[in-house]
């Protein structure tokens, strides 16, 4: 719900105001954002706009749109990153605002981590590759271009 205040609510408001440096594109169901950590290059989020707490709170058409936008983003990321597979996670346990994490997974990841949830990476690993707009802007633009090439409806992009 829009009356809640979480980091994701702030991120959505900043994206609406064109002040969110991680914002890649506005798609019908919400915002495509780069993840704050790029330990797994291409990590993105799809954040619903307007925000609700859970997927089931969306009307059926809005729910289908969110899931369709998520799948399209996953396809774009797979094409761009050369990842072996894509992990999709909709959790909401600590941040009650609908968002999906999209993690490209790579064959070159350490064996002990490659087949585990991404959250098994150490906090040091997550801090090792932080998002920097200047560094990640070329990939952000490529994601937006690939989404467009795949037919995504976008009303704003980086």
Number of C-alpha atoms within 10 A of each C-alpha: 14 12 8 13 12 14 11 18 22 12 19 24 15 15 22 15 9 13 12 16 17 24 27 25 27 23 24 17 22 24 27 28 23 28 21 16 18 20 19 20 20 24 23 28 26 27 26 27 21 16 23 20 17 17 21 11 13 18 10 11 8 16 17 14 17 25 15 15 22 24 15 18 24 24 16 20 26 18 12 15 18 12 18 11 16 17 14 16 13 15 14 14 7 7 14 17 27 25 27 22 20 24 26 23 24 17 12 9 11 9 9 9 13 15 13 10 12 16 9 12 14 10 9 9 14 16 13 12 14 15 20 14 14 8 10 16 18 11 18 23 15 16 26 22 18 19 22 16 11 13 10 19 15 15 9 15 18 18
